Every structure is written in structure tokens, then in C-alpha cells.
Amino acid sequence: MEKPRIVTADEWQRERDELLKAEKEATRALDALAARRRRLPMVRFGNGYTFDSPTGPKSLLDLFEGRRQLFVYQFMDRGPDHFCPGCTAFTDNLSAHGLAALTKYDVSWATVSTMPLAQIEAYKAERGWSMPFVSSHGTSFSDDCGAGEGFMLSVFLRDGEDVYRTYYTQARGVDRLLFVNNFLDLTPYGRQEDWEDSPPGWPQHPTYG
């Protein structure tokens, strides 16, 4: 297996300092993007959906649990007994403590899937998940969000009984929230996936292979 080249401590520090400049530029760019998100307008979103939950039917408004803001992660439905590895990895990435911390900022979390509730509950038990997880099976919620048969992370805001959508992201926008991937991006070999720009000889494999 190939390895990074060996240099003197002074040369390493010079190159590290150059990379730090680029990292600080990226941080400032991300801060600027977050500022733009805070200035996005919002759009009214329907509340006529009935989600199946372990405690009975729930509306979109119910998912807020009395809070003003709501994250909704839409978990792909790949059919009976088949589960998306990416959605599974993302959900494994969530912690009960982390989700509880969101509530201090008036934010709730719900994972939604078009999978029937019985399939969701069985997989939750298998994986040891404890986050709120409901089924939108039989509703147009996924299509109305624009997720279709894919995955998506949406942010909603409520004003009394009215629900508005303020943001959504897919693909790499969701990927950047993964704990493991963000740590691997700091390592010499990275995520070791074949789409990455790595030096020749670095270990790489297909993303889900």
C-alpha cells in the first residue's frame, strides 16, 4: 500500500500552513452559505398528510411535537426486506443525545419513509434505532417534497397551525452531515471510495461495495 511521502518537520509545517489557508477559506465559504440559508424565503406546505406511527395516526404538524422547527429525513423504500445502505448509514449516524440536543433549539426530528410501518418497526428493532420514525405509505408526501423514490432532508417551520418549508438538500448535501465521512476526510487515505481524487496506489473501492 502506498503511503504519503516523508519530509522534514519544517517542510511538513509549511505545507500544513498552506492547507490551513485553504481550510479557513472553505470555513468562511460555509459560513456565508449558512447565512444565505437563514435568509431564504419559505413556502407554505400542506398539512393534510396522515402518517402511520407506533402510537397512531399523525399529521405533519404533529411531528413538530410543539416545537417551531422540524427536520424530516426521508428514508428510501427499496421494497420488502430491502433497505438502502446509504439511508441506513445516515440513520446509524444519528444519536439519541444529538437529537435530544436539537430540542434545546426548538427543533424536532422525524424520519419518514414510504415503507409500511410494520417494515419500519422491524428494521428499527434490528438496528436498535430509537428516533421518531413514521410511515408516509399511501400518501403523496414523498412526491410533494420532490424526493420521489429517493432520499432527502427537509427543514420545516411552523407558525401556529401553518407549516412552511424553508430548506431541503439531497445527495452530497446529506452526505456532509455524516460523522464517519467527515472524520475520514481528515485521514491520509480518506473514505477510500473510487470517486475520490486520491494519489495513485491509495486504497479505493466502490462507495457501497
ABEGO torsion letter per residue (X at the ends): XBBBBBBBAAAAAAAAAAAAAAAAAAAAAAAAAAAAAAABBBBBBBAABBBBBAAEBBBAAAAAGGBABBBBBBBBBAEBGBBBAAAAAAAAABBAAAAAAAAAAGBBBBBBBABBAAAAAAAAAAAGBABBBBBABGBAAAAAAGAEABBBBBBBBBBEABBBBABBBBEAAAAAABAAAAAAAABAAEAGBAABBBBBGBBBBBAAX
